[in-house]
Amino acid sequence: MSEKSIRERIIETAMRLFEAHGYHRVTVDQIVKESGTSKGGFYHNFKSKDELLYIIHDQFITYVLEKAEEAYEKWDTPTERLQAIVKSFVMMIDLYRSQVTIFYQESLFLAPEYFTDIETKRDRYKKIMFTVISDGIQSGEFRPELPVPIVSMAIFGMVNWIYKWYQKTGTYSIEQIADIYADMVLHSVLKPEAMENPAFNRFFLASGSTPFKPL
């Protein structure tokens, strides 16, 4: 068994146990037993259970931050950047569903030094979103009457809640949900004249193309 596979097995097992029983109810002994590893293997890969919880949190926060930074560098207009950021944010829920669930259940139990690092990355992500919305208003693409912080936090709230109801076997795939969310956000923030811009038409769902069904 390679060192990488030991680490992955411990993380996967810990996520399953933390999600089912809560961080404080799970011991290192349980993680080791359920993952078929050893305490030596655990402490070779992780300094403590606290660090393991931090790594689980860090996985999805690092992912969305990198995707937001990529979108900001890749695209030229605020509309394109916002669409890409919203889609990657939604897609993250499918990739890191367990990590997000554990984050909202257990983030209060992060040791201070780890919480500070997570908070720093979260603030960087929030700053990118604020910047994109502000740039959209200044460029004339987004509605100026919408306050930047409220729009940004509304997007965060909409997407963060997906983990509560999303199912891989549901009516809509995560790709479809990402397109729907991006469409809703852009319809909310774009000025009427920007909505008519042919360059942005590809971001909108075609009328009547997606019949709504119960989830």
N, C-alpha and C positions, 0 to 999 in steps of 0.2 A: 504493500500500500504506500503510495507516494505521500510526501508531506502535504501536497496540495489537496489530495483527496481526503486526508484526515481533517484538514481545516474546513473543507466544504461540508463534510459529513457532520462535523460539530456544529457549524452554523445552521445547517438545514434542520438538524435535530433540535437545537436550542430554539429556533423560530417556532417550530411545531409545538414544543412544550410551553414556551412563553405565551403563545397565542391561546393555548388551551387552558393553562392553569395560572398564568400570571407570573411575572418575573420573580417575586419573592417566594413563591411556592415551589420553585424549581431549584434544585441543588446541582452543583458541579457533578456530584456522583451520579445523579439521574441522567444528566446530559451524556456523561461518559458511557454509562451502561446502555442507554438507548441508541447511541451512535456507534457502539461496538468498538470504541477506542480505549484509551487509557488516560489516567490523570497526567502521566508524563507527556502524552501527546497533546492533551489540553493545554498544559502550562508551557509547552514548547511554542504553541501557536498564539496563546492569549495570556496576558498578565493576570487576568482576573475575569470573573463573571461580569463585572462592570465594563471592562473593555469589550467583551463580547457583545453586550447590549449596545454599546456605542457603535461598534462596527456594523451591526444590523441596521441601526438608524442611519449611519453614514452612507450606506449603499445607495439608497434611493435619493437622498438629498444631493449627493455628488452627481448622480445621473441627471437629475433635472437641471442642476446648475450648469453642467457641461453642455447640455442640449440648448439651454437658453443662451449661453455664450456663443455657441456655434451658430444659432439662428441670428443673433445680432451681427455677427461677422459676415455671414453668408448673404443675407438679404439687404436690400438697399432702402426699402420703404418701411415705415412703422406698421402698415397693414400686413405686409408680408412677414415681418418679424413677429407680430402678435399672433398671426395664424399659426406659424411654426411653433411658437412657444406653447400656445394652448394645446396643440395636437401632441407635442412631446410630453406635456404635463399629464394629459389624459392617458397616453400610452403607458406611462410609468406605473399607473395603477395595476395594469395587467402584469407587468414585469416584476413589480415589487409589492404585490398585494399584502403578503404576510408582514413584510417590513413596515408598511404604512400602518397596518392594524396594530402592530406592536408599538409603534411610535406613539399613537394616540392613547394606547392603554398604559404604557409604561414610561413615557418620556420624563415624567416627574422624578423617576428614580435614577436618572443619569447622574453620575458623580459630577461635581461642579466643573472640573477641568474638561470633561468630555462634553458637557452641556454647552460650555462656552464655544467650543469648536463647532458644534452643530448650529448654534445660534448665529455664529459668524457666517457660515455658508447660507443659512436661511435668509439673513439680512442681505447678502450679496444677490441672492435670487430676487428678493423683494425689490432691491434697487434697480435691477434690470427691468422688471415689470413696470415700475414707476417711470423709468426713463423712456421706455417704449410708448407708454400712454401719453406722457408729456410731449414726446417728439411728435406723436400723431396729432395732438392738438395744435402744436406750433406750426406743423407743416400744412394744416388745413384739412387733413384727412379725417380726424376725429372730432366729435362734437365738443365744443369748448365749454359748454355748460355742465359737463360731467366732471366732478372733482377727481383728480388723479388717484388719491388714496382710496376713495370709495370704489371706483371702478376696479382697481387692482385687487383690493381685498374681496370684492364680490367674485372675481374670477377665482381667486384662491379657494374661497368657500365652496363655490360650485363644484370645482374639480376634486377638492379634498374629500367631499362627501361621497364620491363615487364608490369608494372602497366598501361602503356600507351595503350597497345593493348590487354591484356588478357581479355577474356570474359568467364564466367562460362558456357555459352551455345556454346562455340566454338568447333571446330573439336577435339581438344585435351584437356584432363583433366589436371588439375594442376599437378597431379602425373606423367602423361606422359611427360609434359613439364619439370618437375624436372629431370626425367631420361634422357631426351634429353640434357639438359644443363650440367648435370654431365658428360655424355658421351663426349660432346664436349670439356669440360674443361680438362678432363683426357687425351683425345687423344692429346690435345695441349701440355700438360706439361710432360707427362710420357716419359721416355727414351724407345727406342725400346725393350730392354731386359725386362724392367718392364711391358711393354704391354703384354709380353708373360707369365707373372707370372699367373699361374692358380688361385691363390687366388684373383686376381683382375678381372677375366673374367666375374663375375656376375655383374659388374658395367657397362658393355658395351652392347649396343643394338645389338641384333642378326642381322646379315646381311639380309636385305630384310624383316625384321619382322614388320617394321613400314612404310607402304607406305605413302609418303608425300602428303597431300591434302591442298588445299587453306584454310587459316584460316577464 
